Amino acid sequence: MKIYDYNGKKNICGDRVREARQKQRMSQSDLAAKLQVNGIILERDSISRIESGTRFVADYELLVLAKVLNVDVYWLLSTEA
């Protein structure tokens, strides 16, 4: 399996996932539970690794993250301030 890396991270959405989650005053466990209800089985530690950039995020996971966090997929992928 190829190891994907972009500027030292395995994803570019982690910072935005953390930002959106914290704006909603949601814990990592709460986010994991909401994702599981929507068919994406992730544990709290997987959310932590996504936010720190050490876990790859599949496209289908990104779609559900955007839905659960009530943000646009393009915003999650944006690196602009």
Backbone torsions as a table, in degrees:
resi	resn	phi	psi	omega
1	MET	NA	135.9	178.4
2	LYS	-74.9	137.8	176.6
3	ILE	-93.1	120.4	-178.7
4	TYR	-92.6	137.8	-178.5
5	ASP	-149.2	132.5	178.7
6	TYR	-134.3	112.6	-177.2
7	ASN	52.1	41.0	176.8
8	GLY	83.7	2.2	-179.5
9	LYS	-125.3	159.8	179.6
10	LYS	-94.2	-3.2	174.4
11	ASN	-152.3	164.7	176.5
12	ILE	-113.3	1.0	-175.9
13	CYS	-98.7	-8.4	-173.4
14	GLY	-56.9	-44.5	-179.8
15	ASP	-63.4	-40.0	179.7
16	ARG	-70.4	-35.5	176.4
17	VAL	-61.0	-46.6	178.8
18	ARG	-60.9	-45.8	-179.2
19	GLU	-59.3	-48.3	-178.8
20	ALA	-65.3	-41.0	179.7
21	ARG	-63.5	-44.5	-179.0
22	GLN	-69.2	-34.8	176.9
23	LYS	-60.3	-33.0	-179.6
24	GLN	-90.5	5.6	-179.7
25	ARG	53.4	45.1	-177.7
26	MET	-108.5	135.9	176.4
27	SER	-80.3	166.0	176.1
28	GLN	-62.2	-36.5	177.7
29	SER	-65.2	-40.4	177.5
30	ASP	-61.9	-43.5	179.5
31	LEU	-63.8	-43.5	178.2
32	ALA	-59.4	-41.9	179.7
33	ALA	-64.2	-42.9	179.7
34	LYS	-65.9	-37.5	176.9
35	LEU	-64.8	-41.1	-179.9
36	GLN	-63.5	-38.5	176.7
37	VAL	-62.2	-29.6	-179.7
38	ASN	-95.7	14.6	172.0
39	GLY	92.1	3.8	178.2
40	ILE	-107.1	110.8	-175.9
41	ILE	-88.6	99.5	176.0
42	LEU	-131.0	144.0	175.6
43	GLU	-95.5	171.1	-179.5
44	ARG	-58.6	-38.8	-178.9
45	ASP	-67.3	-28.8	175.9
46	SER	-68.4	-37.6	176.0
47	ILE	-63.2	-43.4	178.8
48	SER	-59.5	-44.0	-179.7
49	ARG	-69.4	-33.8	174.4
50	ILE	-62.4	-48.4	-177.6
51	GLU	-64.3	-31.8	179.3
52	SER	-86.5	-7.6	177.3
53	GLY	84.8	13.7	-178.8
54	THR	-98.9	3.1	177.7
55	ARG	-126.7	134.1	174.9
56	PHE	-67.3	143.9	177.7
57	VAL	-115.6	119.8	178.3
58	ALA	-72.6	156.9	-178.4
59	ASP	-60.5	-40.0	179.6
60	TYR	-67.7	-31.8	175.7
61	GLU	-68.3	-39.1	179.4
62	LEU	-61.8	-42.2	178.5
63	LEU	-59.7	-45.1	-178.4
64	VAL	-73.2	-36.0	174.5
65	LEU	-57.8	-46.0	179.6
66	ALA	-61.0	-43.3	-179.6
67	LYS	-62.9	-49.5	-176.8
68	VAL	-66.2	-37.1	-179.0
69	LEU	-86.0	-3.9	178.6
70	ASN	58.4	46.6	176.9
71	VAL	-132.3	167.3	178.9
72	ASP	-83.2	142.6	177.4
73	VAL	-56.9	-40.0	-179.2
74	TYR	-63.6	-34.3	176.8
75	TRP	-66.1	-41.2	178.3
76	LEU	-61.5	-31.2	-177.8
77	LEU	-90.0	-7.3	-178.0
78	SER	-78.8	141.9	176.2
79	THR	-110.1	1.8	179.0
80	GLU	-77.2	149.8	-178.2
81	ALA	-71.7	NA	NA
